[in-house]
Amino acid sequence: MNIQNHDNQTIVVTGIQELVAANAAQLRDEIRTALPPTCNCLDLDLSSLTFLDSSGLGALISLHKTLRSRNGQLRLLKPMPNIQQILELTRLHRVFEIIH
């Protein structure tokens, strides 16, 4: 995972290959720690993500809530078709802004 601070308002996370019970809490905590107080936009590049389970979905929701408390947003970038399908089946595609 690579966390890049584009400016004081936007963080971009790339290189996530799996978001599962084994790493979801750690990933969530690392991203929260990297968020500067002025950050109100978190972009997660999901183009490398091949597997997402319920713990991973929980981490995404938790990060979404963190950003919403700052009047910001979590955006999911380029999800692969199988990840998009999971987001649609759980109706989370209505919660997150998804950019293809």
C-alpha positions in Angstrom: 0.0 0.0 0.0 1.2 3.5 -0.9 -0.2 6.6 0.7 0.4 9.9 -1.1 -0.4 13.3 0.2 -1.3 15.3 -2.9 -2.0 18.4 -1.0 -3.3 19.2 2.5 -6.8 18.3 1.4 -6.4 15.1 -0.6 -4.8 11.8 0.2 -4.5 9.1 -2.5 -3.9 5.4 -1.5 -2.7 3.0 -4.2 -1.5 -0.6 -4.3 -4.1 -2.3 -2.2 -4.3 -5.9 -3.5 -6.6 -7.5 -0.9 -8.8 -5.9 1.8 -9.7 -8.8 4.1 -10.0 -9.6 7.8 -6.2 -10.1 8.0 -5.3 -6.5 7.0 -8.5 -4.4 7.1 -8.0 -2.9 10.6 -4.3 -2.2 9.9 -5.1 -0.5 6.6 -7.8 1.6 8.1 -5.6 2.7 11.0 -2.6 3.5 8.8 -4.8 5.6 6.5 -6.4 7.4 9.5 -2.9 8.2 10.9 -1.8 9.6 7.6 -4.8 11.9 7.3 -3.7 15.5 8.1 -6.3 17.5 10.0 -7.1 19.6 6.9 -7.7 16.5 4.7 -11.3 16.3 3.5 -10.9 14.0 0.5 -9.6 10.4 0.4 -9.1 8.7 -2.9 -8.7 4.9 -2.8 -7.4 3.5 -6.0 -8.9 0.0 -6.2 -7.5 -0.9 -9.6 -5.2 -3.5 -7.9 -7.8 -4.8 -5.5 -8.6 -8.4 -6.3 -10.5 -9.5 -3.2 -12.8 -7.7 -0.7 -14.6 -9.4 2.2 -16.9 -8.1 4.9 -14.1 -6.9 7.1 -12.8 -4.9 4.1 -16.2 -3.4 3.6 -16.3 -2.5 7.2 -13.0 -0.7 6.9 -14.3 1.3 3.9 -17.4 2.3 5.8 -15.3 3.3 8.8 -13.1 5.5 6.6 -16.2 7.0 4.9 -17.5 7.9 8.4 -14.2 9.5 9.3 -14.2 11.7 6.2 -17.9 12.6 6.6 -17.2 13.8 10.1 -14.8 16.3 8.4 -17.4 17.3 5.8 -15.3 15.4 3.3 -15.7 12.4 1.1 -14.2 9.0 0.3 -13.9 8.2 -3.4 -13.3 4.8 -4.8 -11.2 4.9 -8.0 -11.3 2.3 -10.8 -12.7 -0.8 -9.0 -12.3 -4.0 -10.9 -15.6 -5.6 -12.1 -15.7 -8.2 -9.3 -15.2 -5.5 -6.7 -17.9 -3.3 -8.3 -20.2 -6.3 -8.2 -19.7 -6.6 -4.4 -20.3 -2.9 -3.9 -23.5 -3.2 -5.9 -24.8 -6.3 -4.2 -24.3 -4.6 -0.8 -25.7 -1.4 -2.2 -22.6 0.5 -1.1 -22.3 1.9 -4.6 -25.0 4.3 -3.4 -22.9 5.4 -0.4 -19.5 5.8 -2.0 -18.6 8.0 -4.9 -17.1 5.6 -7.5 -15.0 6.9 -10.3 -14.4 4.4 -13.2 
